[in-house]
Structures are given as structure tokens and as C-alpha cells.
Amino acid sequence: MNVFTIITAIISIITLIAVIYQSISMRITVENQIYQSFINNSIELDKVLITYPEIRKYVYGNEPVDEDIENLEQIMSVIELIIDITENIEVYKKFIPKSRYDGWIAFLKDTERTPAYSYYMQKYGHWFTVR
């Protein structure tokens, strides 16, 4: 074995270790960014409900929804945001920390049971059907 072969082998091993480390770091970064998008959507929802507290009863309660409600457009916009959150959770659920997973699923189930969500899906649910 000559010196050149030994140096090449050492460089190859160091390069392999660096690539493995970089791959692990990249995966962790991507997972953190995906979960951060959940947090950002949640904060956005919180901001809307702070700005328009009268909508909260439609989003988290059982307040009936119909065409005659004064702030129907705002309620429907909030439900759209919740649907976006729902889609993110369904697609990227493996990236949700285990300690937070049950909470996110409870959020989904609770909001999907509201009259506002049902109203939205009756009107616009066809947008979400698989073809």
C-alpha cells in the first residue's frame, strides 16, 4: 500500500462522515421548518381571533352559521385558515413532536365538529375532494 492510497482512503472516509453529518443536519432543519409552519399558522389564527373576538364562538363553539350572519366572510376566512392548518397536519404529521401530536389532533377534531366548519364544507367542500 502506498502513501497515496492511504491518503485517498482517509480523505474518502472524512468526506463520507461530512456528508452523513450534513444529511442529518439538513433533515433536522427541514423537520424544524415544517413544524415552524404549523406554529406560524397557529399564531396567525390567534391574531385573527384577537382582532375579531366575536368570531371565536363560531370557530371554537357551536354557534350556528347561516347566510344572514354579519361577519360571515370573516368566519369563512378563518375556517379556510383552519383547513390549511388541517392539511399541513395531515401531510406532515410525522414531523409533529410526539408531545404535541395529541393536542393538534384534538384541535382538528374539535374545529371540524363546529357548525361553521360544516357550513364551509357544504358550500366549498367540493374544492377538497379527490378527483
MIMIBA-84579 format. One record per atom (N, C-alpha, C): x, y, z. Coordinates in pm, whole numbers, plus 50000, padded with zeros to 5 digits. Example, Ala and Ser with C-alpha at 12.3 -4.5 7.8 and 13.67 -1.06 7.14 Angstrom:
REM residues 2
513194943150780
512304955050780
513204967050780
512854977550708
513674989450714
512905000350787
REM end
This chain:
REM residues 131
500844988350000
500005000050000
500895012450000
500605021149908
501425033149905
500755044749979
501465055249997
501015066750074
499805073350005
499825073949874
498725080049800
497415072649827
497425059749828
496225051749854
495725054149995
496605054850091
496215057350230
495595071250245
496215081250184
495675094950190
494315095550123
494155089150009
492875088849938
491795082150023
492125071250090
491175064250176
490765073050294
491725079850354
491435088750468
490535100250424
490855106150311
490025117150259
488615112250228
488505100450171
487185094750139
486375092450266
486985087350370
486295084850497
485845098050559
486725108050558
486365121250614
485215127450534
485265126150403
484205131450317
482885124350345
482925111350360
481735103550390
481115107850524
481945109550624
481475114050756
480845127850744
481475136650668
480945150250650
479595149950578
479465141650477
478205140550403
477095134950494
477415124950574
476425119350668
475985129950768
476945137150824
476625147750920
475765158550855
476115162450734
475355172650663
473935167850633
473775155350597
472445149650570
471585149750696
472165145750808
471435145750935
471035160050973
471955169350960
471665183250992
470575188850902
470625185450775
469625190150680
468235184650715
468175171750750
466905165850787
466305172650910
467115175051009
466645181751131
466155195851099
466875202851015
466485216450975
465145216450903
464965207250809
463715206350734
462555203050828
462745193550918
461695189951013
461325201851101
462315209351146
462045221051229
461295231751150
461655233851023
460975243650940
459525239750915
459295226950892
457915222250870
457095224650996
457615220951111
456845222951234
456665237951261
457645245951227
457515260451247
456365265951164
456105260151047
454965264750967
453645262051040
453545250851116
452365248451198
452205259551301
453295262651365
453275272951469
452875286451409
453425289751292
453095302351227
451595303151194
451035292251143
449605291951113
448785293551241
449205287251347
448515288351474
448555302751526
449685309051514
449825323151556
448935332051471
448885329351342
448035337051252
446565335751293
446155323651325
444785321451372
444545329051502
445495328451593
445365335851720
445225350851695
446015356351603
445945370651572
444555374551522
444005366351433
442675369351380
441645369051491
441725359051579
440735357951687
440905368751793
442115373951807
442315385151898
441735397851838
441955399551708
441445411451638
439925411151627
439365399251605
437915397651589
437395387451689
437335390951817
436935381151919
435505376051900
434685383451830
433305378951807
433235366451719
434315363251649
434365351351563
434655338751644
435265340251757
435685328651839
434545318851863
433355323751891
432225314851921
431845306151802
432175310451681
431905302351561
433005292151535
434215295851572
435375287351545
435515276351650
435305279951777
435525270351885
434245266051955
433145272051917
431895268851984
430895262751887
429695261951931
428635255951849
427655266451800
428125278551781
427255289351733
426845286351588
425535286451561
425065283551425
425545293951324
425685289551200
426135298351092
425135297350977
424775309050923
423935309250804
424285321650721
423615323350610
423895334350516
423675348150577
422885349150681
422495362150735
423445367650841
424485360050876
425415364750979
426235376350923
426355386751002
427015399050958
428475396750915
429215389050990
430635387250962
430925373450900
430035368950813
430185355650752
431495354350674
431885364650602
433125363950522
434345361950612
434385368850724
435505367250817
435505353150877
434335348150911
434245334650967
434735324450865
434305325950740
434715316550636
436225317450610
436795329450621
438245330950605
439005323750716
438485324550837
439115317550949
439015302450928
437875297850880
437725283450854
438705279150744
438905287550644
439915284350541
441305282750602
441645291750694
442925290650762
442995277650842
441925273850907
441905261350982
442055249450888
441445250150771
441595239450673
443045238550625
443695250050607
445125249950572
445945243250680
445645246450805
446345240250918
446095225150916
444835221350893
444465207150888
445255199850781
445335205650663
446065199350554
447545197750588
448125208250647
449535207250688
449735196050788
448835194950883
448965184550986
448835170750924
447865169150834
447665156050773
448855152050685
449405161450612
450515158350521
451825156350598
452045164550700
453335164550768
453255159550912
452285150950943
452095146751081
453305139751141
454135133651058
455315126851113
456355136751167
456195149451134
457145159451182
456675166651308
455475163451354
454965169751475
455585162651595
456165170151687
456725163751806
455675155351877
456065143751922
455135134351987
454405140852105
455075149652175
454455156152291
453345165852250
453295170052124
452285179452077
451265173251984
451515161151940
450665154751838
449205153551883
448965148452002
447585146652051
446835159952057
447525170452095
446905183752101
446475188651963
447335186651864
446975190751728
445795182751676
445785169851701
444675161351655
443375165351725
443435168451853
442245173051926
441735186151866
442655195151832
442285207851767
441525205151638
442055196051556
441405192751429
439995187551451
439885177651538
438575171451562
437575181551617
438005189851711
437095199651771
436615209851668
437525215051587
437115225251490
436285219251376
436545206751341
435765200351234
434335197251277
434055197551405
432715194851456
431845207451466
432395218951439
431635231351457
430685233751340
429585240651367
428675244251259
429345252851150
430275261451189
430975269851090
431765261250993
432455251251044
433235242250958
432295234550865
431205229450920
430215222050839
429625230950730
429295243250766
428745252650670
429735255050556
430985257450594
432025259750493
432145247750400
432185235850456
432345223850375
431125221250286
429935224850333
428755223450247
428855232650126
429385244550150
429495254350041
430685251849951
431825248450011
433075247949935
433805234549942
433195224650004
433845211650022
434275205149893
433585208249784
433955202249656
435365206249611
435885216949668
437265220949634
438275210849687
437885203349789
438825194649859
438655179849826
437735176649737
437525162749701
438615158049604
438975145549617
440005139849531
439345135649400
439985138849292
439455135149160
440135123149106
REM end
